[in-house]
Amino acid sequence: MTAVTTPKAIYRFSNVGAAPVSIVIRDYKNQSTNGGLVDLGVSGSPLLSYQLVTPTDTADLSLVPFALTQVRNAKGDQTLTYNASAKKLSVSISYTISQDTAASYAIRVAGRVTGAQGSTYLITELPKTLQPTEADTIGDHRSLAYSFKPQRDHARSVLFGSLDPGEKTLEAGPLAWVAIKNKYFVFGILAPPKGAPFSEVTLAGGTRTSKIATNASASVVEEIHNDSFSFEIYAGPQESQRLLRMGQDFDHVNPYGWRFLQSVVHPIASKVIQALLWMHNRLNLTYGWVLVILGILVRLALWPLNQSTMRSSLKMQELQPKLAAAQKKYKDPNQQREAIMKVYHDAGVSPFAGLTGCLPALLPMPILFALFFVFQNTIEFRGVPFMWLHDISIKDPLYILPLLMGASMYVLSWIGMRNAPPNPQAKMMGYMFPVMMTVVLLNMASGLNLYYTAQNIAALPQQWMLARERAKVRPAG
């Protein structure tokens, strides 16, 4: 066993199989009952294993003892080179580990295979599971998934739970990268940006000892060109900026918005994360206060739209008697339509003005929807306290924030209905929607509830002002 230590991680390699068997993340504590630091390795199982497939034979390198040589350059970067012979093939695998914190959690892998007759393929087996790292072990296990990125399509993710035991799924290439992830950490292999991509990956469901799937397998195929192969390993936290620096859309290892909404939701989620990180770094505030500020800023940005919508609503309220009179006067549908359009034209109001009334309520929803995905995997929120909350990435144990969010939403609706024309459907929704949202967000991340509560409270002053303005307008007789 050989260990290499960097400022961010401790890597351990086995001479048998020439593969990493343990990667300890030094900056993150394991919050499960295991305790200690986060270790992506699983006892008794390597993180990677290799097979070489030739036209005549298959060599399983996981059983082959390798000889190790080590080299350290002037910068302190360390290269471990493993050499062995297997099935008449000469094999060399090198791992280069940088001491530069900017390149943290990344390992460059280069290999050479000689002696093969005909086409040779490398099959790389990814880890079958990752150890739980969160207090909510069940939730962490449910997050286990393999992700992969076709070069000509969006990244995709396959949960372990969606693979039946023994079920195999072939995902054709070319593939830019393949990874295994849990809630906050990821282990992935990336093809060189300008080199040969991975040919395909085969996913298979593992045996289950409970209702929750905790293991599976992923076999990545790569054709060996000119007797050599190379790829890069990322083994570390799902920090958005680090994943982004890896390139090839590796920051999409969590494809926000599922496959059918990914092209819409993921860009919004990425911008929201960037905005939160920027405010956190520039304002030197905790993420709890950053979420409060974001909620307020969203409402301030919507202030002009709310004002414009209110003006349209007031005009529509003034026109109601005239519209009713036109409908009563003309029974012929064509004459009635012309009379109604004349009322709108004379007042300078669009016939569709009434439909814009729901826009201020709908426009904040994409950000809320994006934050729903952001809080599922954004490690920057992990373990961040705020007031009575010890971790804004998990639910409020006292349920104070969800109830406050529901109450603020109800007050917002109640003020919005003041001095408005009677509308039984709107009144019912004013009561039901806050209850529904409270139930939906009850067990969601407390940070998500914090953002929505701040947004509701920030909207109260304007809603009150608009209600008072509405009270000054009375329908003409």
C-alpha positions in Angstrom: 0.0 0.0 0.0 1.4 3.4 -1.0 0.0 6.7 0.3 0.3 10.2 -1.2 -0.7 13.3 0.8 -1.8 16.6 -0.6 -3.3 19.7 1.1 -6.8 18.5 0.2 -6.7 14.7 0.2 -4.8 11.5 1.1 -4.6 8.9 -1.7 -3.8 5.2 -1.1 -2.9 2.8 -3.9 -2.5 -0.9 -4.0 0.3 -2.6 -5.8 -2.1 -5.4 -6.7 -4.2 -4.1 -9.5 -2.3 -0.8 -9.6 -5.4 1.2 -8.5 -6.5 3.6 -5.8 -8.3 2.0 -2.9 -8.9 4.9 -0.6 -9.2 8.7 -1.1 -9.7 10.7 2.1 -11.1 14.2 1.7 -9.3 16.2 4.4 -11.6 19.3 4.5 -14.9 17.4 5.1 -16.0 15.4 8.1 -18.1 12.3 7.7 -21.4 13.2 9.4 -22.7 9.6 9.5 -22.2 7.2 12.4 -18.8 6.2 10.9 -17.3 9.5 11.9 -13.9 10.7 10.9 -13.1 12.3 7.6 -14.9 11.5 4.3 -13.3 8.5 2.6 -14.5 7.6 -0.9 -13.0 4.1 -0.6 -14.8 1.0 0.5 -12.9 -1.5 2.6 -11.9 -4.6 0.6 -12.8 -3.1 -2.8 -10.6 -0.9 -5.1 -12.0 2.4 -6.4 -10.9 1.3 -9.9 -10.2 -2.0 -11.5 -8.9 -2.7 -15.0 -9.3 -5.3 -17.7 -7.5 -5.5 -21.0 -9.4 -7.1 -23.9 -7.6 -8.3 -27.0 -8.9 -10.3 -30.0 -7.7 -13.5 -28.4 -7.8 -13.0 -24.6 -8.8 -10.9 -21.6 -6.4 -9.9 -18.8 -7.9 -9.0 -15.4 -5.4 -6.6 -14.0 -7.1 -6.4 -10.6 -5.3 -9.7 -9.8 -1.9 -8.8 -11.1 0.9 -7.6 -8.8 2.7 -4.5 -10.1 6.1 -3.1 -9.4 6.1 0.5 -8.3 8.5 3.4 -9.0 7.9 6.9 -7.6 9.1 10.3 -8.9 8.7 13.7 -7.4 9.3 16.9 -9.4 10.5 20.3 -8.2 6.9 21.5 -7.5 6.3 18.5 -5.2 4.0 16.8 -7.7 4.3 13.0 -7.3 4.0 10.4 -10.1 3.4 6.7 -9.2 4.2 4.3 -12.1 3.1 0.7 -11.9 4.6 -1.9 -14.3 3.7 -5.5 -14.8 3.3 -8.3 -17.4 -0.1 -10.0 -17.9 -1.1 -12.5 -20.6 2.0 -11.6 -22.7 1.2 -7.9 -22.4 3.5 -5.4 -20.9 1.4 -2.9 -18.9 2.4 0.5 -17.4 0.0 2.7 -15.4 1.0 6.1 -14.1 -0.8 8.4 -11.6 0.3 12.0 -11.3 -0.9 13.8 -8.2 -0.5 17.6 -8.0 0.2 19.5 -4.8 -1.4 22.6 -6.3 -4.6 23.4 -4.4 -6.1 24.8 -7.7 -5.8 21.3 -9.1 -7.1 19.6 -6.0 -9.0 16.3 -6.1 -7.7 15.7 -9.7 -5.3 12.9 -10.7 -3.9 12.5 -14.2 -3.7 8.9 -15.4 -1.6 7.7 -18.3 -1.1 4.1 -19.4 0.8 2.1 -22.0 0.1 -1.5 -23.2 2.5 -3.3 -25.6 2.6 -6.7 -27.0 -1.0 -6.9 -28.2 -1.9 -8.2 -31.7 -4.9 -6.3 -33.1 -7.3 -3.9 -31.4 -7.1 -3.6 -27.6 -9.7 -2.2 -25.3 -9.4 -1.1 -21.7 -12.4 -1.8 -19.4 -12.4 0.4 -16.3 -14.7 -0.6 -13.5 -15.9 2.3 -11.4 -16.7 1.9 -7.6 -19.8 -0.2 -6.9 -20.8 2.2 -4.1 -19.7 5.1 -2.0 -19.7 5.1 1.8 -22.5 7.2 3.4 -21.2 10.5 4.5 -24.4 12.2 5.9 -26.4 11.9 9.1 -29.4 10.9 6.9 -27.8 7.7 5.7 -31.0 6.5 3.9 -31.2 9.8 2.0 -27.5 9.6 1.1 -28.0 6.0 -0.2 -31.0 7.1 -2.2 -28.8 9.7 -3.9 -26.4 7.1 -5.2 -26.2 7.3 -9.0 -24.0 6.9 -12.0 -23.8 10.0 -14.2 -22.3 10.2 -17.7 -22.0 12.8 -20.5 -22.5 11.9 -24.1 -20.4 14.2 -26.3 -23.4 15.2 -28.4 -26.1 15.3 -25.7 -27.0 16.5 -22.2 -25.5 14.8 -19.2 -27.6 12.0 -17.7 -27.9 10.4 -14.3 -29.1 6.9 -13.4 -30.1 6.3 -9.8 -29.1 2.9 -8.3 -32.7 2.5 -7.3 -33.8 2.6 -10.9 -31.6 -0.4 -11.8 -33.2 -3.8 -10.9 -30.7 -6.5 -9.6 -28.9 -8.0 -12.5 -30.4 -5.5 -15.0 -27.9 -4.2 -17.5 -28.1 -1.0 -19.5 -25.7 -0.1 -22.3 -25.1 3.6 -22.9 -23.4 4.1 -26.2 -20.6 6.7 -26.7 -18.7 8.7 -27.4 -18.7 9.7 -23.8 -16.8 12.6 -22.2 -16.9 11.3 -18.7 -18.6 8.8 -16.3 -19.0 9.2 -12.6 -20.5 7.7 -9.4 -21.9 10.2 -6.9 -23.8 10.3 -3.7 -25.5 13.5 -2.2 -22.3 15.6 -1.9 -19.3 13.7 -3.3 -18.3 12.4 -6.6 -15.8 10.0 -8.1 -15.4 10.3 -11.9 -13.1 9.6 -14.8 -12.9 12.1 -17.6 -11.5 11.5 -21.1 -8.9 14.0 -22.4 -10.6 17.1 -23.9 -8.7 16.6 -27.2 -8.1 12.9 -26.9 -10.1 9.7 -27.5 -13.5 9.6 -25.7 -14.8 6.6 -23.9 -16.6 4.2 -26.3 -19.5 3.1 -24.0 -20.5 2.3 -20.5 -22.5 -0.6 -19.2 -24.5 -0.1 -16.0 -25.8 -3.0 -14.0 -28.0 -3.3 -10.8 -26.4 -4.9 -7.8 -27.9 -7.3 -5.3 -30.1 -5.8 -2.6 -30.2 -6.5 1.1 -33.0 -3.9 1.7 -35.5 -1.9 -0.3 -32.8 0.7 -0.9 -30.3 0.0 -3.6 -26.8 0.5 -2.2 -24.6 -1.0 -4.9 -24.4 -1.3 -8.7 -21.6 -1.5 -11.3 -20.4 0.6 -14.2 -17.9 -0.7 -16.8 -16.4 1.9 -19.1 -14.8 0.9 -22.4 -12.0 2.8 -24.0 -10.1 1.8 -27.1 -6.3 1.9 -26.8 -4.7 3.9 -29.6 -1.0 3.7 -30.4 -0.5 1.4 -27.4 -1.5 4.1 -24.9 -4.5 5.5 -23.0 -5.1 8.4 -20.7 -7.9 10.0 -18.6 -8.3 12.1 -15.5 -9.8 11.2 -12.2 -11.8 13.7 -10.1 -12.5 12.4 -6.5 -13.9 15.0 -4.2 -16.7 17.3 -3.2 -19.4 18.5 -5.6 -18.1 22.1 -5.4 -19.6 23.8 -8.4 -16.6 25.9 -9.2 -14.2 23.0 -9.0 -16.4 20.9 -11.2 -16.7 23.7 -13.7 -12.9 24.0 -13.9 -12.7 20.3 -14.9 -14.4 21.2 -18.2 -16.5 19.1 -20.5 -19.7 20.0 -18.5 -18.5 18.0 -15.5 -20.5 20.5 -13.4 -23.5 18.8 -14.9 -22.8 15.7 -12.9 -26.1 16.5 -11.2 -28.3 17.1 -14.2 -30.8 19.7 -12.7 -34.3 19.5 -14.0 -34.3 15.9 -15.1 -33.7 15.1 -18.8 -36.7 16.8 -20.3 -36.3 20.1 -18.4 -32.5 20.1 -18.1 -31.9 22.7 -20.8 -34.1 25.1 -19.0 -33.6 24.5 -15.3 -29.8 23.8 -15.3 -28.8 27.2 -16.6 -31.0 28.9 -14.0 -29.7 26.7 -11.2 -26.1 27.4 -12.3 -26.7 31.2 -12.3 -28.4 31.0 -8.9 -25.4 29.1 -7.5 -23.0 31.7 -9.0 -25.0 34.5 -7.5 -25.1 32.9 -4.1 -21.3 32.2 -4.2 -20.6 35.8 -5.4 -22.7 37.4 -2.6 -21.2 35.0 0.0 -17.6 35.9 -1.0 -18.1 39.7 -1.7 -20.4 40.5 1.3 -18.6 38.1 3.7 -21.9 36.8 4.9 -23.1 33.3 5.8 -25.2 31.5 3.3 -28.3 31.9 5.5 -28.2 35.7 5.2 -27.3 35.4 1.5 -30.5 33.5 0.9 -32.4 36.2 2.8 -30.9 38.9 0.6 -31.6 36.9 -2.6 -35.2 36.6 -1.6 -35.5 40.4 -1.0 -33.6 41.2 -4.3 -36.0 39.0 -6.3 -39.0 40.9 -4.9 -37.4 44.3 -5.5 -36.7 43.3 -9.1 -40.4 42.4 -9.5 -41.6 45.7 -7.9 -42.0 47.6 -11.3 -43.9 44.6 -12.8 -46.2 44.4 -9.7 -46.9 48.1 -10.1 -47.7 47.8 -13.8 -49.9 44.7 -13.2 -51.7 46.6 -10.5 -52.4 49.5 -12.9 -53.8 47.1 -15.4 -55.9 45.4 -12.8 -57.4 48.8 -11.6 -58.3 49.7 -15.2 -59.9 46.4 -15.7 -61.9 46.9 -12.5 -63.1 50.3 -13.8 -64.1 48.7 -17.1 -66.2 45.9 -15.7 -69.5 47.8 -15.6 -69.0 49.0 -19.2 -68.2 45.5 -20.3 -71.2 44.1 -18.6 -73.4 46.8 -20.2 -72.1 45.9 -23.7 -72.8 42.3 -23.1 -76.3 43.1 -22.0 -77.0 45.5 -24.8 -75.9 43.3 -27.7 -77.1 39.7 -28.0 -75.6 39.1 -31.4 -72.1 37.5 -30.8 -70.4 39.6 -33.5 -71.9 42.9 -32.3 -71.2 42.0 -28.7 -67.5 41.3 -29.6 -67.2 44.6 -31.5 -68.7 46.5 -28.6 -66.4 44.9 -26.1 -63.3 45.6 -28.2 -64.5 49.3 -28.5 -64.6 49.6 -24.7 -61.1 48.3 -24.5 -59.9 50.5 -27.3 -61.5 53.7 -25.8 -59.9 53.0 -22.4 -56.5 52.2 -23.9 -56.4 48.7 -22.3 -55.4 45.4 -23.8 -58.1 42.7 -23.7 -55.3 40.4 -22.3 -54.4 42.7 -19.4 -56.3 40.5 -17.0 -54.2 37.6 -17.8 -51.0 39.3 -16.7 -52.2 39.5 -13.1 -50.6 36.1 -12.2 -47.2 37.0 -13.7 -45.7 38.5 -10.4 -46.6 35.3 -8.6 -45.3 33.0 -11.4 -42.0 34.7 -12.2 -40.2 33.9 -8.9 -41.2 30.2 -9.3 -38.3 29.3 -11.7 -35.8 30.4 -9.1 -37.6 28.5 -6.3 -37.7 25.5 -8.6 -34.0 25.8 -9.4 -33.2 26.2 -5.6 -35.1 22.9 -5.0 -32.4 21.1 -7.1 -29.5 23.3 -5.8 -30.2 22.3 -2.2 -30.1 18.6 -3.1 -26.4 18.5 -4.0 -24.7 21.8 -3.3 -22.0 21.0 -0.8 -21.4 24.7 0.0 -24.6 24.6 2.1 -23.6 21.4 3.9 -23.4 22.0 7.7 -24.0 25.8 7.4 -25.8 27.0 10.6 -28.3 29.9 10.7 -29.9 31.1 13.9 -31.5 28.0 15.5 -30.7 25.9 12.5 -27.6 23.8 12.7 -27.6 22.9 8.9 -29.6 24.8 6.2 -29.2 22.0 3.8 -31.6 19.7 5.8 -35.1 20.3 7.1 -35.9 22.5 10.0 -36.1 20.1 13.0 -38.6 22.4 14.7 -40.6 23.2 11.6 -40.6 26.9 12.4 -39.5 28.0 8.9 -42.1 26.0 6.9 -44.9 27.3 9.2 -43.6 30.9 9.0 -43.4 30.5 5.2 -47.0 29.3 5.0 -48.2 32.0 7.3 -46.4 34.8 5.4 -47.8 33.4 2.1 -51.3 33.4 3.6 -51.0 37.1 4.8 -49.7 38.0 1.4 -52.8 36.5 -0.2 -55.1 38.0 2.3 -53.8 41.5 1.7 -53.9 40.9 -2.0 -57.6 40.1 -1.8 -58.5 43.2 0.2 -60.7 45.7 -1.7 -60.7 43.4 -4.8 -63.9 42.4 -6.6 -65.5 39.3 -5.1 -63.9 36.1 -6.6 -64.8 32.8 -4.9 -62.1 30.9 -6.8 -59.4 33.4 -6.0 -60.4 33.3 -2.3 -60.3 29.6 -2.2 -56.8 29.5 -3.8 -55.7 32.2 -1.3 -56.5 29.7 1.5 -55.4 26.5 -0.2 -52.1 27.5 -1.9 -50.3 28.5 1.4 -51.4 25.2 3.0 -50.3 23.2 -0.1 -46.9 24.9 -0.2 -46.4 24.4 3.5 -47.0 20.6 3.1 -44.7 20.4 0.1 -41.8 22.3 1.7 -42.3 20.9 5.2 -39.4 18.4 4.9 -37.4 20.3 2.3 -34.1 22.0 3.1 -34.5 24.7 5.6 -32.5 27.1 3.4 -35.2 26.7 0.7 -37.9 27.7 3.2 -35.7 30.6 4.4 -35.4 32.0 0.9 -39.2 31.7 0.2 -40.1 33.2 3.6 -37.8 36.2 3.1 -39.3 36.7 -0.4 -42.9 36.7 1.0 -42.1 39.1 3.8 -40.3 41.4 1.4 -43.4 41.5 -0.8 -45.8 42.6 2.1 -45.1 46.4 2.0 -45.8 46.7 -1.7 -48.9 44.4 -1.5 -50.2 46.6 1.3 -49.6 49.8 -0.7 -51.4 48.3 -3.8 -54.3 47.2 -1.7 -54.7 50.8 -0.4 -54.5 52.1 -3.9 -57.1 49.7 -5.0 -59.4 50.9 -2.2 -59.4 54.4 -3.7 -60.9 53.1 -7.0 -64.6 52.3 -7.1 -66.4 50.8 -10.1 -68.4 53.4 -12.0 -72.1 53.0 -11.7 
